Each structure stands twice: as C-alpha cells, then as structure tokens.
Amino acid sequence: MAETRHSPSANIKAPHTLFICCEETNADTEYLPHSHDWGQLVCVKTGVIALNIAGQRFLAPPEFAVWVPIGTEHSSYNRKPALFRTINIAKDCCSGLPEQACLINVSPVFSAIVEDCLVRKMLEPHTEEDLRLCLVMIDQLRISPIQQTYLPTSKDKFLGPVLEALERCPADNTPLALWARRVYTTERTLSRRCQQELGMSFSEWRQRLRFLHALSLLERGKTVQDVALDVGYSSASAFIVMFQQIAGTTPERFRRT
C-alpha cells in the first residue's frame, strides 16, 4: 500500500553543526516536496533512493549519497524498501560544499564516522571530541568525488520513450538499432542522443539500470541465478562480472553484508 510522508526532518530544529538521522521506508513511499534551512546529505545503506531535486531526478544505490543544498526543494518516491541516513549540515558549515544538487561518492572514513556515531547514539556533537569528528566528516565531503547523476533521464522525443520502456522492463535485450526503428529514427541518431542527453553510451546506461534493479532483487532474497535472468543476463557468470565491476564485490557477498 502506498504511503505518503512529510519531510523526515520536519520536526528537527536547525543543527548547530550537523545532525544525523536514520530513516527506513517501505515500498511505494512518497515524501512530499519540502526544503530545509540547512544542507542535507542522504546516504543510502540498502535499496535505491530516488529523489526529485529542483526538477532533476537523482537515483542513488548503496555507498552513494545525494547532496541537497540549502533551501532547495526536493521530494522522493521509492518503489522499493530502503534504509538511509540523512546528515543535516548547518548553513555556517556548508562552505566549500557543492552549490548544486549532485551525487557524492562518500569515503570510507566518512562512512565509518557516521556508523560510529549511530552505534553510540550520538546524533549531534555535544563534546569537543565529537565536534572534531563531525568537522572531519564535513572535510571528507569537501574532497569526495561528485557526479551529476547515477542514472540520468531524458525528455528527448526519440530517447525518452526508450528509457521509459527499459525502466519498466530492465531485462529487455532489444538492440539499439531496433529501438531506433520503433521510435522512427536511425541507430546513429539515437546513439548520438545518448551521448548528448545522458553523457554515456546506451549500453552503459542500460547496465546501470540493471545494476540498480539487481540491488533490490538481491535484498529481497532472490538467488544470483534468478536475479541474473530477471535483469536480462543469459548466465549468472556474466551478471556477476558486471556486478563486480560496478560494486567492487560479488552479488552474493553484497547480499550477506
């Protein structure tokens, strides 16, 4: 059953330095549009988070984080269950952080500090030692690699319908040439639109889509063989190679951890 929520931080006062929250959502959970007087980092632990930020869509798998600048309206609708942390960063501490919404590949140091704080139930710093840790977290964000989106989308009249169809069925193995005929253009034109609109090839975009879909299937307990077939691979071995290239670990190890 679909669930609608207001901001998970609606009742949280503005942080002095930063404030850490844990949030867990069921499938088909929507957060209505809202904004904050502070910067917010959404760190994904399990599942995939989908956010709309200032008219742009962001998808983030585990180990990625979505940065929402101060005062930027955002909302989300997540089809699958997800577990994530939000790091609310005070306005005075946002200097040097991105001015636009983006994905941040957070460092192991950053993640370790967040988990340590949660284990100790330290949601905001109260001692000088904890304050220093929080400032290290912010410094780690300033030097972390960023990218505009993990799975970009497009409203292009040729490319848009293709991407929408693939999102509905990630296992679809229809080649680009056939997609081009279906939308009444040429393979060369559609390939060029992929680079222009998405910043990557058609095959890379489809691989990222399948990776995101595979994450949710693995977390639901499906076998590696079943997941491979569900996302369009003819063998588990080919799927494992793809997964390991992107995630740096095997599907089975990912599920166990």
matplotlib code that plots the C-alpha trace (Angstrom):
import matplotlib.pyplot as plt

x = [0.0, 1.4, 2.5, 2.8, 5.1, 6.1, 9.7, 11.5, 13.2, 10.1, 10.3, 14.1, 15.5, 18.3, 21.6, 24.4, 27.0, 25.3, 22.6, 22.3, 19.0, 18.2, 15.2, 13.6, 10.9, 8.5, 7.9, 5.9, 6.7, 6.5, 8.0, 6.1, 8.0, 9.9, 13.1, 15.4, 17.3, 20.4, 22.3, 21.3, 23.2, 21.1, 23.3, 21.9, 22.6, 20.2, 17.9, 17.9, 16.8, 15.0, 14.8, 13.5, 15.6, 14.8, 13.2, 16.0, 15.8, 18.6, 19.0, 21.5, 22.5, 24.3, 27.6, 26.4, 24.9, 22.7, 23.6, 20.7, 21.9, 20.3, 16.8, 16.4, 13.0, 13.1, 10.8, 11.0, 9.1, 10.7, 9.2, 11.2, 12.1, 15.2, 17.3, 19.3, 20.9, 20.4, 23.2, 21.8, 24.6, 24.3, 24.4, 27.6, 29.3, 28.3, 31.1, 33.0, 30.2, 28.5, 26.2, 24.1, 22.4, 24.7, 25.7, 28.7, 30.8, 31.5, 34.8, 35.2, 36.4, 33.1, 31.0, 33.0, 32.4, 28.7, 28.3, 30.3, 28.1, 25.0, 26.3, 27.0, 23.6, 25.4, 23.1, 24.7, 28.0, 28.0, 31.7, 34.8, 35.9, 32.6, 32.7, 36.1, 34.8, 31.9, 34.2, 36.3, 33.1, 32.4, 36.0, 35.7, 32.6, 34.5, 37.1, 34.8, 34.3, 30.9, 28.8, 25.6, 23.5, 23.9, 21.1, 20.2, 17.0, 15.8, 12.7, 14.1, 11.3, 13.4, 15.3, 12.7, 10.3, 13.1, 14.4, 10.9, 10.3, 13.6, 12.8, 9.6, 11.4, 15.2, 15.5, 14.6, 17.5, 16.2, 19.3, 19.6, 19.0, 15.6, 14.7, 15.6, 13.2, 10.4, 10.8, 11.2, 14.8, 18.2, 20.6, 23.2, 20.9, 19.7, 23.3, 24.3, 21.3, 22.5, 25.9, 24.3, 21.5, 22.9, 26.7, 27.2, 26.5, 23.3, 24.9, 26.4, 23.0, 21.3, 24.0, 23.5, 19.7, 20.2, 22.6, 20.1, 17.3, 19.6, 20.3, 16.6, 16.2, 19.2, 18.0, 14.6, 16.4, 16.4, 19.2, 22.0, 20.8, 17.3, 18.5, 20.7, 17.7, 15.4, 17.7, 18.4, 21.5, 21.6, 24.0, 24.9, 28.6, 28.1, 25.9, 28.5, 31.2, 29.0, 28.1, 31.6, 32.9, 30.4, 30.1, 33.6, 32.2, 30.2, 26.4, 26.5, 28.9, 26.8, 23.7, 25.5, 26.9]
y = [0.0, 3.4, 5.7, 9.5, 11.2, 14.8, 15.7, 13.2, 16.2, 18.3, 18.3, 18.7, 22.1, 23.6, 21.9, 23.9, 21.8, 18.7, 16.3, 12.6, 10.8, 7.2, 6.6, 3.4, 3.4, 0.7, 0.1, 2.8, 5.5, 9.2, 12.2, 15.4, 18.4, 20.3, 22.2, 22.9, 25.8, 23.6, 21.3, 17.7, 14.6, 11.4, 8.4, 5.1, 1.9, -0.6, -0.2, 2.6, 6.2, 8.2, 12.0, 14.8, 17.9, 21.2, 19.5, 16.9, 13.2, 11.5, 7.8, 6.6, 3.0, 1.9, 3.7, 6.8, 9.9, 12.6, 16.2, 18.7, 22.3, 24.7, 25.8, 23.5, 21.9, 18.2, 15.2, 11.4, 8.4, 5.0, 1.9, -0.5, -0.6, 1.5, 2.3, 5.5, 8.1, 11.9, 14.2, 17.7, 20.2, 23.7, 26.7, 28.0, 24.7, 24.3, 26.5, 24.5, 22.0, 21.8, 24.6, 22.3, 19.0, 16.1, 12.6, 12.2, 9.1, 9.3, 8.0, 5.0, 7.5, 9.4, 6.3, 4.9, 8.1, 8.1, 4.5, 5.1, 8.0, 5.9, 3.0, 5.4, 7.1, 10.4, 12.2, 15.6, 16.6, 17.5, 17.2, 18.7, 15.3, 14.6, 18.1, 17.4, 14.1, 16.0, 18.6, 15.7, 14.4, 17.7, 18.0, 14.5, 15.6, 18.6, 16.4, 13.5, 12.8, 14.1, 13.4, 14.9, 11.7, 7.9, 7.2, 10.3, 10.6, 12.5, 14.0, 13.8, 12.7, 9.8, 8.8, 9.4, 6.7, 4.1, 4.9, 4.7, 1.4, 0.0, 1.2, -0.7, -3.8, -3.8, -7.3, -6.2, -7.0, -5.2, -3.8, -0.1, -0.5, -2.0, 0.7, 3.3, 1.8, 1.7, 5.5, 6.3, 7.4, 5.9, 4.0, 6.6, 9.4, 7.5, 6.7, 10.4, 11.4, 9.0, 10.8, 14.2, 13.7, 11.1, 11.6, 7.9, 5.2, 3.3, 0.1, 1.8, 3.4, 0.0, -1.6, 0.9, 0.4, -3.3, -2.9, -0.8, -3.3, -6.1, -4.5, -4.5, -8.1, -9.3, -7.6, -9.4, -12.7, -13.8, -16.1, -14.8, -17.0, -15.7, -12.1, -12.5, -13.7, -11.1, -8.3, -9.7, -11.8, -15.3, -16.6, -15.9, -15.6, -12.7, -10.9, -11.5, -9.9, -6.8, -6.5, -6.8, -4.2, -1.7, -2.6, -3.9, -7.1, -10.1, -10.2, -12.9, -11.0, -7.9, -9.6, -11.1, -7.8]
z = [0.0, -1.0, 1.9, 1.9, 4.3, 5.0, 5.4, 7.7, 9.2, 9.6, 13.4, 13.6, 14.6, 12.5, 13.5, 15.2, 13.3, 12.0, 13.0, 11.9, 11.3, 10.4, 8.1, 6.8, 4.2, 2.9, -0.8, -2.5, 0.0, -1.1, 0.6, -0.4, -1.7, 1.0, 1.7, 4.7, 6.1, 6.1, 3.7, 3.7, 2.6, 2.0, 2.5, 1.1, 3.1, 1.4, -1.5, -4.0, -3.2, -5.9, -5.3, -7.4, -6.6, -8.3, -11.2, -11.7, -10.8, -8.8, -8.2, -5.7, -4.9, -1.7, -0.9, -2.8, -1.2, -2.6, -1.7, -1.3, -1.0, 1.5, 0.6, -2.4, -2.8, -3.1, -2.9, -3.4, -4.4, -3.7, -5.3, -3.1, 0.6, 1.5, 4.5, 4.6, 6.8, 6.5, 7.6, 8.2, 8.0, 9.4, 7.0, 8.5, 7.8, 4.2, 2.8, 0.2, -0.4, -3.8, -4.7, -6.9, -6.1, -7.0, -6.1, -3.8, -3.5, 0.2, 1.6, 3.9, 6.6, 6.3, 6.5, 9.5, 11.5, 10.7, 11.8, 14.9, 15.8, 15.3, 17.4, 20.2, 19.6, 19.1, 16.7, 17.2, 18.8, 22.5, 23.3, 21.8, 20.7, 18.9, 17.3, 15.9, 14.4, 12.8, 11.3, 9.8, 8.2, 6.6, 5.4, 3.9, 2.0, 0.5, -1.0, -2.1, -5.8, -7.2, -10.3, -11.5, -11.5, -11.5, -13.9, -16.0, -17.9, -20.9, -22.3, -25.9, -28.3, -29.6, -26.5, -23.7, -24.7, -25.0, -21.5, -20.0, -21.6, -20.3, -16.8, -16.9, -18.1, -17.3, -18.8, -22.3, -24.6, -27.6, -29.5, -30.2, -33.9, -33.2, -30.7, -33.3, -35.8, -33.1, -32.5, -36.2, -36.2, -37.1, -34.8, -35.4, -34.3, -31.2, -30.3, -30.6, -28.5, -25.7, -25.6, -25.7, -23.3, -20.9, -21.1, -21.7, -24.2, -24.5, -23.3, -20.2, -19.3, -19.6, -17.4, -14.7, -14.8, -14.5, -11.6, -9.7, -10.3, -9.3, -5.9, -4.9, -6.0, -4.1, -1.0, -1.3, -1.1, -4.7, -5.8, -8.0, -10.9, -10.7, -10.4, -13.5, -15.5, -14.2, -15.3, -18.7, -18.5, -20.0, -17.4, -13.8, -14.6, -17.0, -14.4, -11.6, -13.8, -14.4, -10.7, -9.5, -11.9, -10.6, -6.9, -6.3, -4.7, -5.8, -5.7, -3.0, -0.8, -1.2, 0.0, 3.0, 4.1]

ax = plt.figure().add_subplot(projection="3d")
ax.plot(x, y, z, "-o")
ax.set_aspect("equal")
plt.show()
